[in-house]
Amino acid sequence: ADPKPTENDLQGVAALGEMCVVTGGKGTVLTTSDGKQWSKHQAPTTGILTSVEAFNGRFVATGEDGVIITSPNGADWAGQTSGTTEWIYRVRAFDDQLIAVGQAGTILTSANGENWAKRESGTDRWLNDVTRVGDAWYVVGANGMVLTSPDLESWQAKGTITGLSLYGALANGGQLLSVGLEGIILRKEIVARTSPILIRWERAVDADGEVTNKFGFRGFPGQRFSLDRSPDLKAWEPGPDLELLDGSGVLEYSNTTRAEREFYRAKLR
């Protein structure tokens, strides 16, 4: 194997076509087109570059002291005006929009990587990552902080079930996934999916009249729903909360009753 091209910490990585760029401590930038031969470059900063993203045919990197730099090839970098001296920890690209988050509640947006607008986050906590789920944007950060916005301009803090810091966020099938300290993994369904499909219902009556219902459902892994029951399709009794945990999206469930006739429905939670 080739010797390490640097001893500096490396934190950011992005790819554009066949070119891969890695960024890190003391303004270090590494490039490769095959993952074997690496070239070392010096960015116009001595601070650490913690994030890099490919956007509109070029690379955008961020880091300490409000640094934002751009490059068409990973080797030649130009500084951009961020309007802040706070640490810009992460930058993400979404179609025609760049979003950067970081120290002291910093949120910046740009449509071209050169002109950046500062957004009021309403918090002074560290913000570590950002993603889009459906039509909304989500930012996660220190002490379980979760912010959401419909337009990237107005941000609102959302409740969370942890005080642990969150460092990564990802949209997956209408769900917000976030990970952080001490192995914590949070999942929240943002975009409701269609109700699970009942694929099997077996009904057995024993000698003393007790009825055992066996249900089989198919849907999306991670879906949560309740199995409600009704004697007449008018008054519904909320049922147990169920979740399709298996990766196949199939769930089997059974219950017992003495009712001669009952109706059931699966209702998304």
Order of alpha helices (4+ residues) and beta strands (2+ residues): beta-beta-beta-beta-beta-beta-beta-beta-beta-beta-beta-beta-beta-beta-beta-beta-beta-beta-beta-beta-beta-beta-beta-beta-beta
